[in-house]
Amino acid sequence: MKRHWVEYGDTWMPGPMSFWVHVEADGRPWNQAAVFDPPRPGPIGGRGYARFYVEVEGFTFYFASLQELEVCIQTLARRVLPSTLSATVARGVARHGPGPNKHWLSRLPSRLLPMRRRLRVVEYLRKSLADFECDSVDTR
């Protein structure tokens, strides 16, 4: 079954990719930071904070921002996935912070990792992103 939807909450709830996409930019630890690059999304008037869900290939992805969905698409579309160790080194947290086993890629079920299946997942993630962006309210 494939489906995608948006839910709204009173507070911003980080997703599995939030730490890896929204990098703290004020020199404070991630969980105490107030400034991020790219910025974390704010609430949407009258609704709250958007939470994006995409169910595909028997797995439900959760994204706290559309930037996270874009990074997921870019990463899963690669012919060879990056190692989680290289991703933690690139993020600058190889020695201090979550290690490779906490990276969002290591949290995906192994059945989603073969290229043929990833291509189907990426195709639906792109469709979902387009639908989310077509929403009349700017959710970025």
N, CA, C and O of each residue as an XYZ file, in Angstrom:
560
protein
N       0.837     -1.181      0.000
C       0.000      0.000      0.000
C       0.880      1.242      0.000
O       1.877      1.316      0.718
N       0.501      2.197     -0.801
C       1.211      3.472     -0.840
C       0.239      4.562     -0.432
O      -0.901      4.613     -0.896
N       0.707      5.419      0.432
C      -0.082      6.597      0.796
C       0.828      7.603      1.468
O       1.898      7.258      1.970
N       0.393      8.846      1.469
C       1.140      9.897      2.155
C       0.139     10.892      2.733
O      -0.944     11.108      2.189
N       0.541     11.491      3.857
C      -0.359     12.405      4.530
C       0.429     13.349      5.435
O       1.604     13.130      5.731
N      -0.253     14.393      5.856
C       0.326     15.388      6.767
C      -0.532     15.402      8.028
O      -1.762     15.399      7.966
N       0.145     15.419      9.170
C      -0.528     15.623     10.440
C       0.059     16.884     11.057
O       1.141     17.326     10.669
N      -0.644     17.453     12.003
C      -0.187     18.681     12.654
C      -0.161     18.481     14.158
O      -1.010     17.792     14.724
N       0.836     19.101     14.803
C       0.957     19.008     16.249
C       1.263     20.362     16.862
O       1.624     21.310     16.165
N       1.115     20.436     18.164
C       1.344     21.689     18.885
C       2.825     22.030     19.024
O       3.180     23.197     19.189
N       3.690     21.016     18.957
C       5.128     21.244     19.092
C       5.851     20.621     17.909
O       5.320     19.741     17.231
N       7.069     21.091     17.671
C       7.891     20.506     16.618
C       8.443     19.185     17.134
O       9.028     19.132     18.216
N       8.257     18.128     16.368
C       8.712     16.809     16.774
C       9.778     16.336     15.775
O       9.460     16.073     14.615
N      11.042     16.226     16.218
C      12.087     15.816     15.282
C      11.850     14.401     14.776
O      11.308     13.548     15.480
N      12.268     14.179     13.544
C      12.170     12.857     12.944
C      13.529     12.186     12.922
O      14.507     12.754     13.409
N      13.607     10.984     12.365
C      14.875     10.257     12.303
C      15.978     11.008     11.548
O      17.162     10.780     11.794
N      15.595     11.894     10.638
C      16.580     12.614      9.837
C      16.886     14.012     10.356
O      17.823     14.648      9.875
N      16.130     14.500     11.310
C      16.245     15.898     11.733
C      17.661     16.285     12.143
O      18.160     17.329     11.722
N      18.313     15.465     12.953
C      19.670     15.770     13.407
C      20.639     15.847     12.230
O      21.574     16.647     12.246
N      20.420     15.024     11.217
C      21.353     14.918     10.098
C      21.120     15.986      9.045
O      22.011     16.262      8.242
N      19.937     16.592      9.030
C      19.609     17.609      8.016
C      19.676     19.013      8.597
O      20.291     19.896      7.999
N      19.062     19.232      9.739
C      19.014     20.558     10.361
C      20.195     20.675     11.329
O      20.127     20.241     12.479
N      21.268     21.269     10.833
C      22.530     21.353     11.581
C      22.525     22.605     12.453
O      22.193     23.698     11.995
N      22.898     22.422     13.711
C      22.947     23.556     14.633
C      23.953     24.588     14.116
O      25.045     24.234     13.671
N      23.571     25.869     14.181
C      24.403     26.928     13.619
C      24.765     28.000     14.638
O      25.290     29.053     14.275
N      24.488     27.738     15.900
C      24.788     28.750     16.911
C      25.830     28.276     17.922
O      26.003     28.900     18.969
N      26.523     27.179     17.619
C      27.591     26.699     18.477
C      27.130     25.949     19.720
O      27.951     25.553     20.548
N      25.841     25.755     19.854
C      25.313     25.027     21.012
C      25.012     23.587     20.608
O      24.869     23.303     19.419
N      24.915     22.677     21.570
C      24.539     21.302     21.236
C      23.187     21.269     20.511
O      22.338     22.132     20.733
N      22.998     20.279     19.655
C      21.815     20.229     18.800
C      20.517     20.349     19.594
O      19.617     21.091     19.199
N      20.413     19.637     20.694
C      19.158     19.650     21.453
C      18.932     20.960     22.216
O      17.858     21.160     22.785
N      19.930     21.855     22.236
C      19.778     23.156     22.900
C      19.854     24.311     21.907
O      19.623     25.463     22.274
N      20.173     24.010     20.665
C      20.367     25.053     19.656
C      19.054     25.750     19.328
O      17.976     25.164     19.429
N      19.169     27.011     18.933
C      18.009     27.803     18.534
C      18.087     28.189     17.060
O      17.084     28.583     16.465
N      19.294     28.075     16.462
C      19.503     28.453     15.073
C      20.016     27.223     14.321
O      20.944     26.552     14.772
N      19.400     26.936     13.167
C      19.764     25.760     12.383
C      19.956     26.132     10.923
O      19.393     27.111     10.432
N      20.762     25.332     10.242
C      20.975     25.500      8.806
C      20.771     24.149      8.128
O      21.578     23.244      8.340
N      19.738     23.980      7.330
C      18.630     24.907      7.066
C      17.750     25.056      8.307
O      17.739     24.193      9.185
N      17.015     26.168      8.362
C      16.173     26.408      9.538
C      15.112     25.322      9.711
O      14.581     24.789      8.737
N      14.822     25.013     10.957
C      13.703     24.099     11.214
C      12.408     24.830     10.874
O      12.325     26.047     11.036
N      11.413     24.109     10.410
C      10.160     24.786     10.040
C       9.407     25.275     11.271
O       9.482     24.681     12.346
N       8.696     26.345     11.090
C       7.860     26.886     12.159
C       6.436     26.383     12.026
O       6.121     25.625     11.108
N       5.584     26.800     12.931
C       4.182     26.364     12.853
C       3.457     27.044     11.696
O       3.812     28.145     11.275
N       2.449     26.370     11.205
C       1.594     26.898     10.150
C       0.354     27.451     10.830
O      -0.331     26.746     11.570
N       0.079     28.705     10.575
C      -1.013     29.395     11.253
C      -2.305     28.590     11.330
O      -2.821     28.125     10.313
N      -2.812     28.435     12.524
C      -4.074     27.753     12.729
C      -3.994     26.236     12.724
O      -4.971     25.564     13.053
N      -2.832     25.685     12.350
C      -2.710     24.225     12.266
C      -1.666     23.671     13.220
O      -1.886     22.643     13.861
N      -0.546     24.340     13.313
C       0.559     23.852     14.135
C       1.733     23.416     13.270
O       1.886     23.871     12.137
N       2.550     22.538     13.809
C       3.752     22.056     13.118
C       3.397     20.867     12.230
O       2.774     19.905     12.679
N       3.803     20.947     10.968
C       3.501     19.872     10.016
C       4.404     18.665     10.270
O       5.588     18.808     10.578
N       3.825     17.489     10.136
C       4.540     16.217     10.231
C       4.162     15.415      8.995
O       2.990     15.110      8.773
N       5.162     15.077      8.195
C       4.930     14.433      6.910
C       5.181     12.933      7.005
O       6.213     12.491      7.510
N       4.230     12.169      6.518
C       4.337     10.708      6.547
C       4.193     10.170      5.128
O       3.359     10.637      4.352
N       5.025      9.174      4.804
C       4.939      8.500      3.517
C       5.045      7.003      3.779
O       6.046      6.526      4.314
N       4.014      6.274      3.402
C       4.027      4.823      3.539
C       4.229      4.209      2.160
O       3.442      4.438      1.241
N       5.292      3.429      2.033
C       5.612      2.791      0.759
C       6.406      1.516      1.041
O       7.235      1.482      1.950
N       6.149      0.479      0.263
C       6.846     -0.802      0.415
C       6.777     -1.338      1.845
O       7.732     -1.942      2.334
N       5.645     -1.116      2.508
C       5.449     -1.651      3.846
C       6.200     -0.922      4.951
O       6.303     -1.432      6.067
N       6.720      0.251      4.661
C       7.464      1.035      5.650
C       6.905      2.447      5.664
O       6.565      2.991      4.614
N       6.806      3.047      6.850
C       6.323      4.418      6.966
C       7.488      5.331      7.314
O       8.111      5.196      8.367
N       7.770      6.262      6.412
C       8.775      7.294      6.638
C       8.104      8.446      7.378
O       6.944      8.767      7.121
N       8.842      9.064      8.298
C       8.360     10.265      8.974
C       9.383     11.370      8.743
O      10.581     11.172      8.945
N       8.902     12.528      8.319
C       9.761     13.686      8.075
C       9.215     14.877      8.844
O       8.013     15.144      8.820
N      10.100     15.587      9.525
C       9.703     16.772     10.279
C       9.762     18.028      9.410
O       9.321     19.097      9.834
N      10.308     17.904      8.193
C      10.372     19.039      7.266
C      10.479     18.509      5.844
O      10.842     17.354      5.621
N      10.161     19.364      4.896
C      10.305     18.958      3.493
C      11.773     18.857      3.089
O      12.105     18.117      2.163
N      12.660     19.592      3.770
C      14.095     19.466      3.480
C      14.568     18.043      3.785
O      15.399     17.495      3.062
N      14.041     17.453      4.847
C      14.409     16.081      5.188
C      13.949     15.117      4.102
O      14.678     14.191      3.746
N      12.770     15.324      3.583
C      12.261     14.486      2.495
C      13.139     14.638      1.255
O      13.433     13.649      0.584
N      13.559     15.861      0.946
C      14.437     16.080     -0.206
C      15.777     15.363     -0.034
O      16.275     14.753     -0.980
N      16.360     15.429      1.153
C      17.635     14.752      1.411
C      17.459     13.242      1.310
O      18.334     12.550      0.789
N      16.357     12.734      1.793
C      16.082     11.304      1.701
C      16.022     10.874      0.240
O      16.607      9.855     -0.129
N      15.330     11.627     -0.583
C      15.227     11.312     -2.008
C      16.606     11.341     -2.654
O      16.971     10.411     -3.373
N      17.374     12.399     -2.406
C      18.707     12.518     -2.999
C      19.603     11.355     -2.585
O      20.360     10.833     -3.403
N      19.522     10.955     -1.337
C      20.384      9.881     -0.826
C      19.968      8.528     -1.373
O      20.809      7.775     -1.864
N      18.684      8.210     -1.297
C      18.223      6.897     -1.749
C      18.315      6.736     -3.266
O      18.355      5.611     -3.762
N      18.348      7.841     -4.005
C      18.453      7.772     -5.463
C      19.882      7.468     -5.932
O      20.089      7.127     -7.097
N      20.847      7.586     -5.051
C      22.235      7.314     -5.430
C      22.405      5.833     -5.744
O      21.787      4.978     -5.109
N      23.235      5.546     -6.714
C      23.484      4.143     -7.081
C      24.116      3.390     -5.905
O      23.713      2.271     -5.584
N      25.098      4.010     -5.275
C      25.747      3.421     -4.102
C      25.430      4.316     -2.909
O      25.720      5.513     -2.917
N      24.839      3.724     -1.898
C      24.502      4.503     -0.698
C      25.771      4.870      0.060
O      26.720      4.087      0.091
N      25.799      6.045      0.670
C      26.967      6.404      1.479
C      27.016      5.530      2.737
O      25.984      5.075      3.230
N      28.203      5.309      3.236
C      28.300      4.557      4.493
C      27.852      5.468      5.627
O      28.005      6.688      5.557
N      27.303      4.871      6.662
C      26.868      5.673      7.795
C      28.068      6.264      8.529
O      27.958      7.319      9.154
N      29.213      5.588      8.452
C      30.422      6.145      9.066
C      30.841      7.420      8.345
O      31.163      8.416      8.992
N      30.842      7.402      7.000
C      31.218      8.612      6.265
C      30.219      9.737      6.513
O      30.599     10.908      6.541
N      28.955      9.394      6.691
C      27.945     10.417      6.960
C      28.144     11.049      8.335
O      27.957     12.256      8.493
N      28.518     10.257      9.321
C      28.749     10.828     10.645
C      30.017     11.678     10.657
O      30.080     12.698     11.344
N      31.022     11.255      9.896
C      32.241     12.063      9.792
C      31.918     13.384      9.086
O      32.368     14.444      9.522
N      31.145     13.325      8.004
C      30.773     14.543      7.273
C      29.958     15.492      8.150
O      30.076     16.711      8.022
N      29.144     14.947      9.026
C      28.326     15.767      9.934
C      29.177     16.320     11.075
O      28.766     17.254     11.763
N      30.365     15.739     11.275
C      31.263     16.226     12.313
C      30.971     15.668     13.685
O      31.306     16.292     14.692
N      30.352     14.505     13.744
C      29.995     13.936     15.042
C      30.557     12.526     15.223
O      30.056     11.757     16.044
N      31.588     12.189     14.464
C      32.127     10.833     14.545
C      32.643     10.519     15.945
O      32.510      9.386     16.407
N      33.222     11.493     16.623
C      33.776     11.244     17.956
C      32.847     11.697     19.078
O      32.827     11.094     20.151
N      32.084     12.750     18.833
C      31.207     13.299     19.868
C      29.789     13.378     19.313
O      29.508     14.197     18.439
N      28.927     12.559     19.800
C      27.547     12.577     19.331
C      27.132     11.203     18.844
O      27.824     10.212     19.076
N      25.995     11.154     18.167
C      25.495      9.861     17.714
C      26.446      9.251     16.683
O      26.951      9.943     15.799
N      26.673      7.981     16.811
C      27.571      7.287     15.909
C      26.855      6.745     14.693
O      25.671      7.016     14.490
N      27.574      5.970     13.875
C      27.017      5.454     12.625
C      25.742      4.635     12.811
O      24.882      4.623     11.929
N      25.611      3.954     13.941
C      24.416      3.139     14.154
C      23.176      3.980     14.443
O      22.062      3.457     14.410
N      23.342      5.252     14.721
C      22.207      6.144     14.957
C      21.812      6.918     13.695
O      20.825      7.652     13.703
N      22.576      6.757     12.617
C      22.263      7.464     11.373
C      20.948      6.946     10.809
O      20.625      5.769     10.970
N      20.195      7.807     10.155
C      18.878      7.425      9.650
C      18.944      6.283      8.649
O      18.014      5.481      8.581
N      20.013      6.187      7.874
C      20.132      5.082      6.912
C      20.232      3.733      7.619
O      19.713      2.735      7.120
N      20.882      3.692      8.758
C      21.028      2.429      9.475
C      19.722      2.008     10.142
O      19.602      0.874     10.606
N      18.758      2.897     10.193
C      17.458      2.593     10.794
C      16.458      2.053      9.770
O      15.378      1.594     10.140
N      16.817      2.107      8.478
C      15.916      1.597      7.444
C      15.947      0.074      7.412
O      16.997     -0.523      7.649
N      14.818     -0.564      7.124
C      14.831     -2.018      6.996
C      15.657     -2.446      5.779
O      15.654     -1.771      4.750
N      16.346     -3.547      5.905
C      17.237     -4.001      4.832
C      16.480     -4.295      3.543
O      17.067     -4.231      2.464
N      15.197     -4.614      3.630
C      14.432     -4.925      2.417
C      14.280     -3.711      1.503
O      13.980     -3.869      0.320
N      14.483     -2.491      2.038
C      14.361     -1.280      1.222
C      15.655     -0.904      0.519
O      15.648     -0.011     -0.329
N      16.758     -1.553      0.842
C      18.062     -1.099      0.366
C      18.466     -1.554     -1.038
O      19.270     -0.864     -1.664
N      17.959     -2.676     -1.574
C      18.343     -3.021     -2.947
C      17.923     -1.921     -3.929
O      16.867     -1.308     -3.775
N      18.756     -1.683     -4.928
C      18.550     -0.569     -5.861
C      17.177     -0.619     -6.534
O      16.510      0.410     -6.647
N      16.757     -1.776     -6.972
C      15.464     -1.886     -7.666
C      14.322     -1.408     -6.764
O      13.438     -0.680     -7.215
N      14.341     -1.809     -5.514
C      13.289     -1.396     -4.586
C      13.438      0.085     -4.243
O      12.440      0.799     -4.146
N      14.681      0.555     -4.058
C      14.892      1.979     -3.747
C      14.353      2.871     -4.851
O      13.814      3.943     -4.575
N      14.491      2.441     -6.098
C      13.975      3.241     -7.211
C      12.462      3.401     -7.107
O      11.936      4.478     -7.385
N      11.761      2.348     -6.714
C      10.306      2.456     -6.531
C       9.986      3.362     -5.348
O       9.047      4.156     -5.402
N      10.767      3.239     -4.286
C      10.558      4.089     -3.109
C      10.792      5.552     -3.471
O       9.988      6.418     -3.127
N      11.888      5.822     -4.162
C      12.231      7.202     -4.543
C      11.157      7.786     -5.456
O      10.789      8.953     -5.319
N      10.660      6.985     -6.377
C       9.606      7.472     -7.275
C       8.387      7.933     -6.469
O       7.823      8.991     -6.746
N       7.984      7.144     -5.478
C       6.829      7.534     -4.681
C       7.148      8.684     -3.731
O       6.289      9.531     -3.483
N       8.364      8.730     -3.198
C       8.760      9.860     -2.351
C       8.711     11.161     -3.154
O       8.294     12.194     -2.631
N       9.130     11.119     -4.417
C       9.074     12.325     -5.276
C       7.634     12.760     -5.510
O       7.322     13.949     -5.455
N       6.768     11.803     -5.768
C       5.352     12.130     -5.957
C       4.785     12.743     -4.673
O       4.044     13.725     -4.722
N       5.133     12.165     -3.545
C       4.654     12.681     -2.258
C       5.148     14.100     -2.022
O       4.381     14.961     -1.592
N       6.431     14.352     -2.300
C       6.992     15.686     -2.131
C       6.247     16.689     -3.000
O       5.918     17.783     -2.541
N       5.980     16.327     -4.247
C       5.253     17.227     -5.143
C       3.858     17.524     -4.590
O       3.399     18.665     -4.642
N       3.193     16.511     -4.067
C       1.862     16.728     -3.490
C       1.938     17.615     -2.249
O       1.101     18.499     -2.066
N       2.934     17.384     -1.400
C       3.085     18.212     -0.200
C       3.355     19.665     -0.592
O       2.822     20.587      0.025
N       4.181     19.865     -1.615
C       4.516     21.230     -2.054
C       3.327     21.919     -2.704
O       3.242     23.146     -2.687
N       2.414     21.156     -3.274
C       1.230     21.735     -3.913
C       0.183     22.162     -2.899
O      -0.788     22.837     -3.241
N       0.385     21.765     -1.650
C      -0.554     22.183     -0.609
C      -0.634     23.708     -0.641
O       0.370     24.384     -0.867
N      -1.800     24.228     -0.420
C      -1.981     25.686     -0.522
C      -1.249     26.455      0.550
O      -1.041     27.659      0.402
N      -0.850     25.795      1.630
C      -0.115     26.470      2.705
C       1.364     26.168      2.544
O       1.736     25.012      2.343
N       2.208     27.177      2.629
C       3.656     26.979      2.547
C       4.111     26.265      3.803
O       4.013     26.812      4.901
N       4.621     25.020      3.649
C       4.991     24.214      4.798
C       6.479     24.207      5.052
O       6.952     23.393      5.845
N       7.231     25.069      4.423
C       8.676     25.089      4.647
C       9.019     25.944      5.828
O      10.193     26.081      6.171
